[in-house]
Amino acid sequence: MPGASRDQIVGWLGEALKIRVRAQPEKGKANSSLVALLAEILKTPYKNIRVRAGQTSRAKVIEVSGMSDTELRERLGALLPERGET
């Protein structure tokens, strides 16, 4: 969600993560902010994260290289409640 009051991962929305960024959706600014936020939160270099699909859509597919699915889920799990929990 671009144009938010602050950058933050809100939580799970079904099988997807809901993430808000302050940047506006113009000239790739929101995508860059999204990648930077994920890099910071996951403690991985910016270059290891890319928007694989949905560059102009609110729904995006993000690719994270340099860590396993298990490690990615563990890092996200440390920040967020599991799916279905409130």
N, C-alpha and C positions, 0 to 999 in steps of 0.2 A: 504494500500500500504506500505509494509515494505521497509526498506532501503532508506527512504526519508532523506532530509537534516535536517528536524526538525519535531517534533510531532505537528500535527495540524488537526483540523476538517476543511475540505475544504468546504463542503456544501452538499446540496442535489443533488443526482444523481438519478432522477426518484423518487422512493419510498425509496431509501436507502441513507445513509450518506456516503460520501467519506471521509475517514480518513487516514492520513499518519502518520507513526511512523518511527523513526530512526532505531530501532532494526531490525536485520536480521531475516528472517523466519527459524530459526533453534532452536531446542529444546524448543519450546514454547516461545522464547524471544519476538517475535513480538506480540503474543497474550497477554503476560503479560504487555507489554508496552501499548497496546490498552486498556486493562482493567484499568491500572493506569491512563492513560490520561482521560478516561471517568469518573473515580471516582473523579479526580481532578476537571474537568469541571462541572460535575453534583453535586459536593459537597456532595458526598455520600461515605460511606466506601467501600474500595476495595472489601471486602467480599460480598457486595451486587450486584456485577456485575460479570457475567460469560459468557464465550463463550459457547453458547448452541449447536450450529452446525457450521460446517465449520472450525474446528480446523486447518486443513492443507490447506485450500482454502483461496483465497483472499476475497471471499464473505462469510460473517459470519452472524450468527444470535446471537444477544447479548440479554441476559436476565438481566433486572435490577429489583431487588426486593427492597422493602422498600419505594416505591413511586408509586402513581397512574399513569396511562397513561397520564392523564391531566397534572399532575405535571411534568412528564418527558417532555412532549411536550412544556410546558411553559418554562422550563429551557433551552431546546434546542432552542426554538423560540427566547429567549433573546439573544442568541449568533449568530443565523443564519437567513438569510432572508427566508421567506416562500418559499415553493416549487413554481417554476414557476417565481419567482421574480429574477431580476438580478441587 
